[in-house]
Amino acid sequence: MIQMTDVVKVFGEYAALNHLECTIERETIYGLVGPNGSGKSTMLRLIAGIYRAEYGTVCIDDEPVFENVALKNRIFYLSDELYFLPQASMNSMAKFFAGYYDHFSYEVYHSLCEIFPLDPNKKISAFSKGMQRQAGLILALSCQPNVLLLDEAFDGLDPVVRNAVRRLLVNYVAEYNATVVISSHNLRELEDLCDHIGLLYKGKLLLDKDLDTLKLGLCRFHCGFKKAPSREELSKLDLLKFSCSGNLITLTARGNRDEIEEYLESFSPMFLEALPLTLEEVFIQEMEGVGYDFNHVEF
């Protein structure tokens, strides 16, 4: 279990994390989302023990991470800015990591090299951005960490490789009882992969829920009436979005889906249809709910 309690991390006068509280359970693929500058990379680096918090505690299984060599042997952090030794090949980097990680597996390494079409003897600097990302993932999984931290894990990967990586991560968590934390702007990728989502905003977790619960908290309906009710007439609903075209209404509301549907039925609609919300749409609604200008969010 990853536990962050009242964590503050400051760079100069800027508070990247502001009294952050977060608990990430074992055997979880945890998606960390948020706008630029929200503190996602800082949070991962604190969990990895790269940074030390000015205040608060960062622990894994009740052990402080910072300067804990034995604990760091179970953690692998793959940065969004990939770094490999100068002139290194995948094979030489495998040898390098095998010297640091007690559970490094050459068997896993060679099997992954067969899955991904990379030449392990070629200099990594000659690889494309996407190929370097694949190389990093191969080396990370070969170290067999209990906690795998991935910053922008799918950046530069083509759709085929992305699917392969998703399968590998799901299988890895199941086989090794591992915890994977993925920071990403690609909400669609996280929706297909993660079972828990944390939404960082101004250095704090605005949301921290399992994906199913997060989606259940918001509902969207498309309905038609002989005479459509106004927004004011639907005042009992916690409306986040409301649009009316003639007698057709599309709305998004917060609350229990069955209760909202029952309430809308009381207006005798000609038809009433519940529409699914994507993670991206949920994210937008939550950010707009705290007054964030979503035009500044990158995907």
N, C-alpha and C positions, 0 to 999 in steps of 0.2 A: 504494500500500500504506500502511495506517495501522499505525504501530508505537508501542506504549506500553511503555516499559522501566522497571521498578522504580519505578513512579509512586506518589507519596504526595501526597495532598491533605488538608489539615487545616483544620477550622473550629473555632477555639478549641481545646478539648481533645479534640474529636471527629475521628477519622480516617475521612473518608468513603471514601477509597481507601487501601489499605494494601499498598504494594509490589506494585502491579498489573502483571502482564505480559500483553500482548495484541497479536496481530498479525491484521489484517483485510486479506485479499487484495483486489485489484481485481476489478471485475465480480462483486461478491458482494452479496447481500441478507442482511445479518447481523442476526439477531434477538437483542436483549439483554433478558434476563428476570432476575427476582429479586424478593425480597420488598421491602416498603417499607423505605427507609433503607439499601438495599444499595449505593447509589452509582451507579445507572444515569444519572440526570440529570447528576450531577457528571462522570461519564466522558464524556458527550456534550459537555458544555461545555468540557472540557479539549481534546477533539479539535477543537472549533470555535475554540479559542483565546480563549475568553471568560475562563476561569480559567487561572492559572499554577500549575503543580505546585510544591510545596515541595521535592520531590526527584524525580529521574528525568527522563525525556525523553518528549515526545509529538511524533512526527514523521509527516509524510505524504511519501512518496517521499524519505525521508532528510532532509527539510527540517524544522526546528523550526517549530511552528505559531504559538506565541505571538509577537505583534507582527510577524508576517510578512504584510504587507499584500498582496503579490502572491499568496501562497498562499491567503489568506482569500478572495480573489476567486473561488476555485474551490470554496469550501465554503459550504453553506447549512444553518443550524440552525433548525429549526422547533420552538419550545418547546412544552411542554404547556400553559403559561400564555401564550396568544396575546397579542401586542401589535401594535396598529396605531396610526398617528398619529391624534390627536384629529380627529374629524369627517371622517376619510379615507374615500374610496370605493376600490373595487378599482382603478379607473383612475388615481387619484392615487397609490396605493401602487405601481402598476406604474411610473409615472413616477419615483417615489422610488427604487425598486430599479434601474431602468435607469441611474440616475446613479451607482450603485455597482458594478454587475456588468457587466463588459465584454461578456459573452456573453448578456446579457438579450435575449430574442427576443420581439418583439411578435407575430410570426407564431404562435409557440407559445402565447403568452398568449391571443390571440383564438380560436385553435382550442380551447383548454381552456375558455374562457368559453362556447363553444357546447356543450361536453359537459356542463358542470355548469349547472343551472338557477338561475343567480344574476344579479342585475342589477348590472353593473359600475359603474353611475352612482350606486347607492344607498349611503348611509353604511353602512360595515361594522358600526358599533355597533348598527345596527337589525337585524342578522342574528341568527339563533339560534346557539347554540353549535356545532351541526353545520355550519351554513352558514359560520360564521367559520373552522372547520377546513378546509372546502373552499376558501375564499378563500386561506387560508395555503398550501395545497398547490398551487393554481394559480400563485401568485406564486413559490413555491419552484422549481417545475419550469420556469417561464419564465426563471429566472435561469441555467438549464442548468449547474448545478454538477457538478464531478467527484465530489464527496463530499456526499451529502445525508443529514443527520442529523435524524431524526424522533422526537420524544419523545411517546409515546402518540398515534401517527398516526391511529388509527381512533376515537378518543374522540368520541362524539356523532354518528357517522355511521350512517345507516340501512343495512340490508343491501344495497340496490341500489347505493348510492354506494360502499360498501366494496368490492364486486366491481369497480366501475369503477376505483377507486384501485389495487387489486391489479394489474389489467391494465396500468394506466398505469406503475406502478413496474417491473414486469417488462419492459415494452417500453422504458422509459427506460434501464434498465441495459444491455439488449442494444444499443440504438442508440448510446448515448453512452459505452459502456465505463465506466460510472459505478459507484461504490460507494454502497450505501444501508445505513445503520445505523438500525434501528428499535427503540426501547425501548417495551415494552408489557407490560401484565398479561394481555392477551387472548391466551393461549397458542394457542387454536384459530386465530386470525387468522395468527399467525406460522407455524404448521404448514403452512398452505396457501400461504404466500408465501416463506418464507426457505429458503436452502440451507445456512445455517450458524447455530449457536446458541451464545451465550455466557451462562452462568449465573453471575450475581454473587451473592456471599454474604459479608457482613461486609467489603466493600471489596476482595475478591479474586475472581478467576474460579475458580469451583468446577469448571465444565465449559467446554470450548471445542472443539466438534466440529461437523463437518458433520452435517446432520440424519439422513441415512441411517445413518451410523456410530453416532450416538447411539442410534437406535432398535434397531440390530442388537445393541447391548451388553446389552439387556434383553429377556427373553422371558417370555411368559405361556402357560401350558398349562391346559387343562381335560381331565381324564381320569377314567375309571371303571374300577374293579377288582372282581374277585370278593371280594378282601379288600384293602382299601386299605393301603398302607404308611404308617407313621407319619412324622412329621417327622424323628425321629431316624434312621429307616432311609434317609432321603434326605439324609443328612449330607454326602455328597460334592458336593451342589449348594450354590451360594452363594445360598441362599434369602433373598429380601427379603419375600415374603408367602407365607403358606400357610394355606389353609382347607380343612377336611374336613367333609363332610356325608354321613354313612353311608359308602358306598364311592366317593363322588365327591370328587375333589380339584381345587382350583384353586390354582395357584401362580405366583409371579413369581420369576424367578431371573436372576442376572447371568452372562453367558457366551455361548458360541457356541450358536446355536439348534439346529443339527444334532447337536452333541455332547450337549446336554441331552435332545433327543428320543430319541437312541439309548440314553442312560442310563435314561430312563423306560421305554423299550420292554423293558428287561431285567427289569422287574417284571410283564411280561405283562399289560398293560392290555387291557380289553375294548374301549375306544376311547381315542383320544388326539388332541386337537385343539389346534393352535397358534392363539392369539388375538392380534390386533394390539393394540399399545399406542399410545395417543395421546401427543402431546407433553406434555399436561397430566399424564398418568399417569407418564411418565418423569420429569418435573419433581418430582412428589410423591415418588417413590421416592428420587431423588437428595437432596432436601432432608431427608427423614426419615433418610436414611443418615448425615447429619452431625448428627443430633439436633435438627433444627429443628421447632418446633411448628407444623405446617402450618395450624392454625386461625387463625394471624395473617396468612396470605397472602391478598391480595385478587386477584380475577380481574375 
